Amino acid sequence: MKKRMLARDLGGQSRKPQVLLDGLIIYGQELGDLGKQLERLLRRRGVRSSMDPAFVSRYH
């Protein structure tokens, strides 16, 4: 358990916020204003989407 937490701390943030942001981008029209607000909050906290051009070019 401790090794897993340490690996997460060393490896950066968890993937859960990134997956949530990706889903908000994909289903943004269905979610409306709430989806836009959640996306804005996640981006303010530094979460990057796997669909962002800078992220894709750096990691793929």
C-alpha positions as CSV (number, residue, x, y, z in Angstrom):
1,M,0.0,0.0,0.0
2,K,2.7,2.4,0.9
3,K,4.7,1.7,-2.2
4,R,1.6,2.4,-4.3
5,M,1.1,5.8,-2.6
6,L,4.8,6.6,-3.0
7,A,4.7,5.7,-6.7
8,R,1.7,8.0,-7.2
9,D,3.5,10.8,-5.3
10,L,6.7,10.4,-7.4
11,G,4.8,9.9,-10.7
12,G,2.7,13.0,-10.4
13,Q,-1.0,13.4,-10.2
14,S,-3.5,10.6,-10.4
15,R,-5.1,9.8,-13.8
16,K,-8.7,10.1,-12.4
17,P,-8.9,13.9,-12.8
18,Q,-7.5,13.6,-16.4
19,V,-10.0,11.0,-17.3
20,L,-12.8,13.1,-15.8
21,L,-11.6,16.1,-17.9
22,D,-11.5,14.0,-21.1
23,G,-15.1,12.9,-20.4
24,L,-16.2,16.5,-19.8
25,I,-14.7,17.5,-23.2
26,I,-16.3,14.6,-25.0
27,Y,-19.8,15.0,-23.5
28,G,-19.6,18.8,-23.0
29,Q,-22.7,19.5,-25.1
30,E,-24.9,17.1,-23.2
31,L,-23.7,18.5,-19.8
32,G,-24.2,22.1,-20.7
33,D,-23.1,24.8,-18.4
34,L,-22.3,22.5,-15.5
35,G,-19.8,20.6,-17.7
36,K,-18.1,23.8,-18.7
37,Q,-17.8,24.9,-15.1
38,L,-16.3,21.6,-14.0
39,E,-13.9,21.7,-17.0
40,R,-12.8,25.2,-16.0
41,L,-12.3,24.2,-12.4
42,L,-10.2,21.2,-13.3
43,R,-8.0,23.3,-15.7
44,R,-7.5,25.9,-13.0
45,R,-6.1,23.1,-10.7
46,G,-3.6,22.2,-13.4
47,V,-5.3,19.1,-14.8
48,R,-4.4,18.5,-18.5
49,S,-6.5,16.6,-20.9
50,S,-5.0,13.8,-23.0
51,M,-6.6,15.6,-25.9
52,D,-4.7,18.8,-25.4
53,P,-2.2,19.4,-28.3
54,A,0.7,20.2,-26.0
55,F,0.0,17.0,-23.9
56,V,-0.3,14.8,-27.0
57,S,2.9,16.0,-28.6
58,R,4.9,15.7,-25.4
59,Y,3.8,12.1,-24.4
60,H,3.0,10.4,-27.7
